């Protein structure tokens, strides 16, 4: 049994928590916020591709897409397992794509974090030439290819990635909460801005097709 607690139970639960917090918020943002759970990611980003072909709202109205895929694990200081060498630390998360298409989206993403919980944002994989091709491997890809600026949060691969050992008892819940809280406030800032984050850059050509 592959429980997938981190991939992507962590992102799924994080989005549920944000939706609950938004529903209970005493104030509403300027813009609507749409929560989307995509199916078939492992089969080839099927759900995200379908949504971008048959969206439930006009694509031109979508100002940004915030993608959360694997935010539940952290590497301890004494972890010497080579399969965990690229796992992020206890206050660290990888951020991909935040400035690739919109300068303003990148500014919001970083300013919210810097003024709130100050996670260590690692941009190691925020590179069109990333040999791991993480930009192509999660649901944000089809949004970016469709002209919608994206941000992707990700805590890294580990020994249980795509393995039966991806259990809930291995999740770093405190870290997962901090990441979800930070993304929630980022989402709120984007939704409450007077103007949408302008797309002022073309997606690098090497990132337009999988």
Secondary structure, DSSP 8 states (H G I E B T S, - for coil): ----IIIIIIHHHHHHHHHHHHHH-SS--SS-------S-HHHHSHHHHHHHHS-SS-GGG---EEEE--------TT---GGGTTS--TTEEEEESTTTS-HHHHHHHHHHHHHTT--EEE-TT-STT-TT-GGGSSTHHHHHHTT--EEEEE----TTTTSTT--GGG--HHHHHHHHHHHHHHHHHHHH-SS-----S---GGGS--
